[in-house]
């Protein structure tokens, strides 16, 4: 079992933040697309 070189905390945090941002952006894009598709019908019936 090879020993991992220790990363400085800020580097590890940066990688975590970037992966979280990527995940959030991905889910946000999906939900935005879904919202855009559903919105016209919802706004039409509510008007």
N, C-alpha and C positions, 0 to 999 in steps of 0.2 A: 504494500500500500504506500503510494507516494505521498509525501507531505506537501500540502498545498502551500505555496508562498503566501504569507499574510499580506492582504491588501490593506492599505490605509483606510481608516473608517470612511473618510469622505468619498473615496473611490467606490467602495462597496455601496454606500448610500446612494451615490449618483446612479450606479447601475440599477439599484432597486427602484429608484424614482423613475428612471427612464423606462423600465419594463412596466411599471404601474401606469405611467402615462400612455404607453403604447396600448396597454390593455383597455384603459379608460377611453382612449380615442377610438379604438376599434368598436367597443360596445356603443359608444356615443354615436358613431357613424351609422351603425346598424339601426339603433332606435330612431335616429333622425330620419333615415330613409323610410322606416315603417310609419313614423308619424306623418311624414309628407304624404304617403300613399293614403293613409286613413283620414287625414285632415279634411279634404274637400267634402266628403260625405257628411262628416260630423258637423262642419260649419254650415253646410247647406240645410241640414235638418234643424239645426238650432236657430237659424235666422228666421 
